[in-house]
Amino acid sequence: MKAIVCEKYGTPEILQFKDVEMPVPKENEIRIKIHAAAVTPSDCSFRRADPFFIRFLYGLRNPKFPILGVEFAGEIDTVGKNVTLFKKGDEVFGISPRRFGTYAEYVCLPE
């Protein structure tokens, strides 16, 4: 799948459009096909690692989560075997706090 990847901290020019591995949902997760993702001020702060303490939480030298993005809208593509609230084809929107990953074609999140 395609994703916008941030392998180091810096200006928007460091972002790369790359092929990455398709995420596989765990038993309690859903996989969402992303239709839209927002670029928020917090995404930009994490990309720049500004303020500096962000590095202590999300990677001192390089980001622990190279695919940024927290806000999304999309459609459920696959559900884990323990998921009960959602089904394939459900349209959803939301946030991916602390995990990021919505600057990609697909993201897996807990139910």
OpenMM code with the backbone's topology and positions (N, CA, C; nanometers):
from openmm import Vec3, app, unit

residues = "MET LYS ALA ILE VAL CYS GLU LYS TYR GLY THR PRO GLU ILE LEU GLN PHE LYS ASP VAL GLU MET PRO VAL PRO LYS GLU ASN GLU ILE ARG ILE LYS ILE HIS ALA ALA ALA VAL THR PRO SER ASP CYS SER PHE ARG ARG ALA ASP PRO PHE PHE ILE ARG PHE LEU TYR GLY LEU ARG ASN PRO LYS PHE PRO ILE LEU GLY VAL GLU PHE ALA GLY GLU ILE ASP THR VAL GLY LYS ASN VAL THR LEU PHE LYS LYS GLY ASP GLU VAL PHE GLY ILE SER PRO ARG ARG PHE GLY THR TYR ALA GLU TYR VAL CYS LEU PRO GLU".split()
positions = [
    Vec3(0.0843, -0.1176, 0.0000),
    Vec3(0.0000, 0.0000, 0.0000),
    Vec3(0.0886, 0.1236, 0.0000),
    Vec3(0.0337, 0.2358, -0.0330),
    Vec3(0.1057, 0.3631, -0.0350),
    Vec3(0.0846, 0.4360, 0.0974),
    Vec3(0.1872, 0.5105, 0.1387),
    Vec3(0.1793, 0.5902, 0.2607),
    Vec3(0.2749, 0.7082, 0.2499),
    Vec3(0.2443, 0.8119, 0.3245),
    Vec3(0.3357, 0.9242, 0.3388),
    Vec3(0.4164, 0.8975, 0.4648),
    Vec3(0.5475, 0.8847, 0.4480),
    Vec3(0.6349, 0.8368, 0.5551),
    Vec3(0.7292, 0.9481, 0.6013),
    Vec3(0.7470, 0.9548, 0.7327),
    Vec3(0.8360, 1.0514, 0.7975),
    Vec3(0.9441, 0.9715, 0.8702),
    Vec3(1.0584, 0.9492, 0.8054),
    Vec3(1.1643, 0.8660, 0.8637),
    Vec3(1.2602, 0.9436, 0.9523),
    Vec3(1.2535, 1.0773, 0.9467),
    Vec3(1.3353, 1.1615, 1.0343),
    Vec3(1.2567, 1.2894, 1.0604),
    Vec3(1.2958, 1.3623, 1.1618),
    Vec3(1.2284, 1.4868, 1.1960),
    Vec3(1.2748, 1.5984, 1.1035),
    Vec3(1.1836, 1.6926, 1.0736),
    Vec3(1.2243, 1.8047, 0.9904),
    Vec3(1.1083, 1.8764, 0.9252),
    Vec3(1.1394, 1.9454, 0.8163),
    Vec3(1.0431, 2.0246, 0.7408),
    Vec3(0.9571, 1.9324, 0.6541),
    Vec3(0.8520, 1.9842, 0.5908),
    Vec3(0.7669, 1.8990, 0.5066),
    Vec3(0.8423, 1.8266, 0.3949),
    Vec3(0.9559, 1.8795, 0.3540),
    Vec3(1.0328, 1.8179, 0.2451),
    Vec3(1.0859, 1.6793, 0.2801),
    Vec3(1.0919, 1.6440, 0.4070),
    Vec3(1.1438, 1.5119, 0.4449),
    Vec3(1.0393, 1.4014, 0.4256),
    Vec3(0.9134, 1.4382, 0.4062),
    Vec3(0.8079, 1.3382, 0.3863),
    Vec3(0.8281, 1.2671, 0.2531),
    Vec3(0.8039, 1.1357, 0.2528),
    Vec3(0.8217, 1.0547, 0.1322),
    Vec3(0.6945, 0.9751, 0.1047),
    Vec3(0.6586, 0.9647, -0.0215),
    Vec3(0.5459, 0.8823, -0.0648),
    Vec3(0.6040, 0.7468, -0.1024),
    Vec3(0.5721, 0.6424, -0.0229),
    Vec3(0.6391, 0.5132, -0.0395),
    Vec3(0.5404, 0.3971, -0.0352),
    Vec3(0.5880, 0.2827, -0.0841),
    Vec3(0.5172, 0.1563, -0.0645),
    Vec3(0.5568, 0.1019, 0.0716),
    Vec3(0.4571, 0.0634, 0.1514),
    Vec3(0.4820, 0.0038, 0.2829),
    Vec3(0.3965, -0.1218, 0.2956),
    Vec3(0.4259, -0.1993, 0.3969),
    Vec3(0.3538, -0.3241, 0.4195),
    Vec3(0.2087, -0.2970, 0.4610),
    Vec3(0.1172, -0.3755, 0.4065),
    Vec3(-0.0246, -0.3645, 0.4424),
    Vec3(-0.0433, -0.4117, 0.5865),
    Vec3(-0.1100, -0.3323, 0.6721),
    Vec3(-0.1308, -0.3776, 0.8101),
    Vec3(-0.2323, -0.4915, 0.8168),
    Vec3(-0.2106, -0.5830, 0.9095),
    Vec3(-0.3007, -0.6961, 0.9310),
    Vec3(-0.3656, -0.6775, 1.0677),
    Vec3(-0.4998, -0.6742, 1.0732),
    Vec3(-0.5644, -0.6505, 1.2027),
    Vec3(-0.5479, -0.7679, 1.2984),
    Vec3(-0.5282, -0.7344, 1.4265),
    Vec3(-0.5251, -0.8359, 1.5317),
    Vec3(-0.6686, -0.8756, 1.5631),
    Vec3(-0.6867, -0.9689, 1.6551),
    Vec3(-0.8197, -1.0227, 1.6858),
    Vec3(-0.9195, -0.9162, 1.7291),
    Vec3(-0.8733, -0.8114, 1.7967),
    Vec3(-0.9639, -0.7084, 1.8472),
    Vec3(-0.9558, -0.5782, 1.7671),
    Vec3(-0.9042, -0.5844, 1.6450),
    Vec3(-0.8853, -0.4641, 1.5644),
    Vec3(-0.9693, -0.4665, 1.4373),
    Vec3(-0.9870, -0.3465, 1.3823),
    Vec3(-1.0495, -0.3301, 1.2510),
    Vec3(-0.9457, -0.2669, 1.1579),
    Vec3(-0.9531, -0.3019, 1.0302),
    Vec3(-0.8682, -0.2351, 0.9312),
    Vec3(-0.9572, -0.1422, 0.8515),
    Vec3(-0.9127, -0.0187, 0.8390),
    Vec3(-0.9915, 0.0853, 0.7735),
    Vec3(-0.9217, 0.1289, 0.6458),
    Vec3(-0.9979, 0.1328, 0.5357),
    Vec3(-0.9484, 0.1917, 0.4107),
    Vec3(-0.9711, 0.3418, 0.4243),
    Vec3(-0.8635, 0.4170, 0.4243),
    Vec3(-0.8709, 0.5612, 0.4467),
    Vec3(-0.9194, 0.6309, 0.3194),
    Vec3(-1.0259, 0.7107, 0.3353),
    Vec3(-1.0751, 0.7936, 0.2247),
    Vec3(-1.0269, 0.9377, 0.2379),
    Vec3(-1.0086, 0.9841, 0.3626),
    Vec3(-0.9612, 1.1207, 0.3876),
    Vec3(-0.8862, 1.1241, 0.5197),
    Vec3(-0.7803, 1.2030, 0.5236),
    Vec3(-0.7034, 1.2230, 0.6469),
    Vec3(-0.6718, 1.3714, 0.6587),
    Vec3(-0.6813, 1.4238, 0.7790),
    Vec3(-0.6543, 1.5655, 0.8031),
    Vec3(-0.5075, 1.5865, 0.8387),
    Vec3(-0.4550, 1.7006, 0.7976),
    Vec3(-0.3223, 1.7439, 0.8413),
    Vec3(-0.3466, 1.8469, 0.9508),
    Vec3(-0.3103, 1.8119, 1.0735),
    Vec3(-0.3388, 1.8975, 1.1886),
    Vec3(-0.2112, 1.9652, 1.2396),
    Vec3(-0.2263, 2.0710, 1.3196),
    Vec3(-0.1077, 2.1336, 1.3796),
    Vec3(-0.0250, 2.0354, 1.4627),
    Vec3(-0.0906, 1.9417, 1.5303),
    Vec3(-0.0135, 1.8449, 1.6101),
    Vec3(0.0672, 1.7514, 1.5198),
    Vec3(0.0139, 1.7138, 1.4032),
    Vec3(0.0920, 1.6333, 1.3083),
    Vec3(0.2196, 1.7076, 1.2684),
    Vec3(0.2061, 1.8366, 1.2425),
    Vec3(0.3227, 1.9168, 1.2034),
    Vec3(0.4230, 1.9271, 1.3178),
    Vec3(0.3745, 1.9399, 1.4406),
    Vec3(0.4643, 1.9443, 1.5570),
    Vec3(0.5412, 1.8139, 1.5716),
    Vec3(0.4732, 1.7012, 1.5535),
    Vec3(0.5414, 1.5719, 1.5634),
    Vec3(0.6424, 1.5544, 1.4506),
    Vec3(0.6096, 1.6009, 1.3302),
    Vec3(0.7039, 1.5907, 1.2185),
    Vec3(0.8305, 1.6700, 1.2470),
    Vec3(0.8153, 1.7880, 1.3075),
    Vec3(0.9305, 1.8740, 1.3398),
    Vec3(0.9978, 1.8361, 1.4714),
    Vec3(0.9287, 1.7559, 1.5549),
    Vec3(0.9744, 1.7268, 1.6923),
    Vec3(0.9875, 1.8567, 1.7703),
    Vec3(0.8860, 1.9402, 1.7579),
    Vec3(0.8829, 2.0690, 1.8260),
    Vec3(0.7516, 2.0815, 1.9012),
    Vec3(0.7515, 2.0856, 2.0308),
    Vec3(0.8645, 2.1042, 2.1209),
    Vec3(0.9508, 1.9778, 2.1332),
    Vec3(1.0734, 1.9981, 2.1765),
    Vec3(1.1751, 1.8924, 2.1777),
    Vec3(1.1344, 1.7697, 2.2587),
    Vec3(1.0555, 1.7869, 2.3665),
    Vec3(1.0194, 1.6717, 2.4512),
    Vec3(0.9447, 1.5636, 2.3742),
    Vec3(0.8889, 1.5960, 2.2588),
    Vec3(0.8220, 1.4959, 2.1748),
    Vec3(0.9176, 1.3806, 2.1438),
    Vec3(1.0438, 1.4113, 2.1274),
    Vec3(1.1435, 1.3079, 2.0975),
    Vec3(1.1531, 1.2041, 2.2093),
    Vec3(1.1342, 1.2458, 2.3335),
    Vec3(1.1413, 1.1517, 2.4454),
    Vec3(1.0237, 1.0546, 2.4443),
    Vec3(0.9119, 1.0961, 2.3884),
    Vec3(0.7923, 1.0119, 2.3828),
    Vec3(0.7849, 0.9276, 2.2559),
    Vec3(0.8304, 0.9836, 2.1433),
    Vec3(0.8074, 0.9193, 2.0140),
    Vec3(0.9338, 0.8903, 1.9340),
    Vec3(1.0477, 0.8900, 1.9986),
    Vec3(1.1720, 0.8549, 1.9303),
    Vec3(1.2737, 0.9663, 1.9378),
    Vec3(1.3867, 0.9392, 1.9996),
    Vec3(1.4880, 1.0418, 2.0221),
    Vec3(1.5531, 1.0878, 1.8922),
    Vec3(1.5968, 0.9929, 1.8097),
    Vec3(1.6646, 1.0292, 1.6843),
    Vec3(1.5709, 1.0289, 1.5640),
    Vec3(1.4841, 0.9288, 1.5578),
    Vec3(1.3902, 0.9150, 1.4465),
    Vec3(1.2537, 0.8779, 1.5024),
    Vec3(1.1465, 0.9102, 1.4302),
    Vec3(1.0124, 0.8784, 1.4794),
    Vec3(0.9904, 0.7274, 1.4945),
    Vec3(0.9312, 0.6871, 1.6077),
    Vec3(0.8939, 0.5461, 1.6286),
    Vec3(0.7803, 0.5063, 1.5357),
    Vec3(0.6942, 0.6022, 1.5050),
    Vec3(0.5794, 0.5785, 1.4178),
    Vec3(0.5985, 0.6636, 1.2923),
    Vec3(0.6595, 0.6082, 1.1868),
    Vec3(0.6950, 0.6893, 1.0707),
    Vec3(0.5776, 0.7336, 0.9840),
    Vec3(0.4607, 0.6725, 1.0017),
    Vec3(0.3431, 0.7170, 0.9268),
    Vec3(0.2601, 0.8035, 1.0214),
    Vec3(0.2590, 0.9329, 0.9948),
    Vec3(0.1863, 1.0268, 1.0801),
    Vec3(0.0373, 1.0259, 1.0478),
    Vec3(-0.0354, 1.1166, 1.1094),
    Vec3(-0.1785, 1.1320, 1.0853),
    Vec3(-0.2619, 1.0679, 1.1933),
    Vec3(-0.3556, 1.1479, 1.2497),
    Vec3(-0.4423, 1.0938, 1.3542),
    Vec3(-0.5907, 1.1028, 1.3199),
    Vec3(-0.6312, 1.1952, 1.2363),
    Vec3(-0.7730, 1.2110, 1.2035),
    Vec3(-0.8015, 1.1491, 1.0669),
    Vec3(-0.9162, 1.0802, 1.0568),
    Vec3(-0.9449, 1.0083, 0.9324),
    Vec3(-1.0954, 0.9905, 0.9114),
    Vec3(-1.1295, 0.9571, 0.7887),
    Vec3(-1.2616, 0.9065, 0.7517),
    Vec3(-1.2370, 0.7943, 0.6525),
    Vec3(-1.3171, 0.6881, 0.6626),
    Vec3(-1.2964, 0.5763, 0.5721),
    Vec3(-1.4003, 0.4684, 0.5879),
    Vec3(-1.3676, 0.3508, 0.5380),
    Vec3(-1.4590, 0.2365, 0.5372),
    Vec3(-1.3867, 0.1140, 0.5919),
    Vec3(-1.4563, 0.0390, 0.6760),
    Vec3(-1.3965, -0.0813, 0.7330),
    Vec3(-1.3791, -0.1849, 0.6234),
    Vec3(-1.2572, -0.2334, 0.6126),
    Vec3(-1.2174, -0.3271, 0.5086),
    Vec3(-1.2135, -0.4703, 0.5625),
    Vec3(-1.1681, -0.4863, 0.6867),
    Vec3(-1.1533, -0.6175, 0.7499),
    Vec3(-1.1725, -0.6015, 0.8999),
    Vec3(-1.2288, -0.7045, 0.9636),
    Vec3(-1.2434, -0.7021, 1.1098),
    Vec3(-1.1752, -0.8248, 1.1695),
    Vec3(-1.1172, -0.8061, 1.2885),
    Vec3(-1.0585, -0.9179, 1.3614),
    Vec3(-1.1682, -1.0094, 1.4138),
    Vec3(-1.1322, -1.1323, 1.4499),
    Vec3(-1.2341, -1.2319, 1.4860),
    Vec3(-1.3077, -1.2000, 1.6154),
    Vec3(-1.2535, -1.1139, 1.7017),
    Vec3(-1.3215, -1.0787, 1.8266),
    Vec3(-1.3984, -0.9468, 1.8191),
    Vec3(-1.4041, -0.8858, 1.7025),
    Vec3(-1.4737, -0.7579, 1.6856),
    Vec3(-1.6240, -0.7824, 1.6777),
    Vec3(-1.7002, -0.7055, 1.7570),
    Vec3(-1.8460, -0.7233, 1.7597),
    Vec3(-1.9234, -0.5976, 1.7222),
    Vec3(-1.8628, -0.4797, 1.7345),
    Vec3(-1.9357, -0.3547, 1.7118),
    Vec3(-1.9387, -0.3103, 1.5661),
    Vec3(-1.8466, -0.3593, 1.4848),
    Vec3(-1.8342, -0.3148, 1.3467),
    Vec3(-1.8345, -0.4337, 1.2521),
    Vec3(-1.8677, -0.4031, 1.1241),
    Vec3(-1.8613, -0.5066, 1.0211),
    Vec3(-1.7989, -0.4468, 0.8954),
    Vec3(-1.7548, -0.5337, 0.8077),
    Vec3(-1.6962, -0.4902, 0.6814),
    Vec3(-1.7970, -0.4026, 0.6075),
    Vec3(-1.7494, -0.2905, 0.5548),
    Vec3(-1.8344, -0.1995, 0.4799),
    Vec3(-1.8872, -0.0824, 0.5609),
    Vec3(-1.8776, -0.0882, 0.6934),
    Vec3(-1.9211, 0.0249, 0.7765),
    Vec3(-1.8353, 0.1467, 0.7450),
    Vec3(-1.9012, 0.2622, 0.7315),
    Vec3(-1.8286, 0.3872, 0.7125),
    Vec3(-1.8003, 0.4470, 0.8497),
    Vec3(-1.6766, 0.4896, 0.8710),
    Vec3(-1.6343, 0.5368, 1.0026),
    Vec3(-1.5483, 0.6624, 0.9892),
    Vec3(-1.5397, 0.7355, 1.0995),
    Vec3(-1.4446, 0.8454, 1.1105),
    Vec3(-1.3963, 0.8488, 1.2542),
    Vec3(-1.2818, 0.9104, 1.2757),
    Vec3(-1.2321, 0.9150, 1.4124),
    Vec3(-1.0887, 0.9614, 1.4198),
    Vec3(-1.0252, 0.9227, 1.5314),
    Vec3(-0.8859, 0.9582, 1.5545),
    Vec3(-0.8072, 0.8330, 1.5929),
    Vec3(-0.6791, 0.8404, 1.5704),
    Vec3(-0.5874, 0.7321, 1.6053),
    Vec3(-0.4867, 0.7867, 1.7062),
    Vec3(-0.5287, 0.8065, 1.8316),
    Vec3(-0.4393, 0.8711, 1.9280),
    Vec3(-0.3185, 0.7845, 1.9622),
    Vec3(-0.2044, 0.8493, 1.9732),
    Vec3(-0.0776, 0.7864, 2.0126),
    Vec3(-0.0250, 0.6838, 1.9127),
    Vec3(-0.1018, 0.6437, 1.8145),
    Vec3(-0.0556, 0.5412, 1.7194),
    Vec3(-0.0292, 0.5985, 1.5812),
    Vec3(-0.0921, 0.7094, 1.5493),
    Vec3(-0.0799, 0.7708, 1.4175),
    Vec3(-0.1214, 0.6712, 1.3085),
    Vec3(-0.0677, 0.6895, 1.1855),
    Vec3(-0.0889, 0.5922, 1.0797),
    Vec3(-0.1940, 0.6247, 0.9762),
    Vec3(-0.2608, 0.7407, 0.9866),
    Vec3(-0.3701, 0.7661, 0.8924),
    Vec3(-0.3249, 0.8300, 0.7609),
    Vec3(-0.1953, 0.8605, 0.7457),
    Vec3(-0.1435, 0.9086, 0.6180),
    Vec3(-0.1060, 0.7891, 0.5306),
    Vec3(-0.1934, 0.6916, 0.5272),
    Vec3(-0.1714, 0.5699, 0.4490),
    Vec3(-0.3044, 0.5255, 0.3907),
    Vec3(-0.2993, 0.4297, 0.3004),
    Vec3(-0.4229, 0.3791, 0.2410),
    Vec3(-0.5059, 0.2988, 0.3399),
    Vec3(-0.4396, 0.2340, 0.4375),
    Vec3(-0.5090, 0.1516, 0.5371),
    Vec3(-0.4459, 0.1734, 0.6736),
    Vec3(-0.5282, 0.1595, 0.7777),
    Vec3(-0.4786, 0.1650, 0.9150),
    Vec3(-0.5574, 0.0644, 0.9983),
    Vec3(-0.4915, 0.0007, 1.0939),
    Vec3(-0.5583, -0.0899, 1.1882),
    Vec3(-0.5700, -0.0201, 1.3227),
    Vec3(-0.6900, -0.0284, 1.3807),
    Vec3(-0.7165, 0.0337, 1.5104),
    Vec3(-0.7972, -0.0610, 1.5969),
    Vec3(-0.7854, -0.0476, 1.7294),
    Vec3(-0.8671, -0.1322, 1.8170),
    Vec3(-1.0139, -0.0956, 1.8064),
    Vec3(-1.0983, -0.1957, 1.8228),
    Vec3(-1.2432, -0.1733, 1.8204),
    Vec3(-1.2779, -0.0727, 1.9284),
] * unit.nanometer
topology = app.Topology()
chain = topology.addChain("A")
for resn in residues:
    res = topology.addResidue(resn, chain)
    for name in ("N", "CA", "C"):
        topology.addAtom(name, app.Element.getBySymbol(name[0]), res)
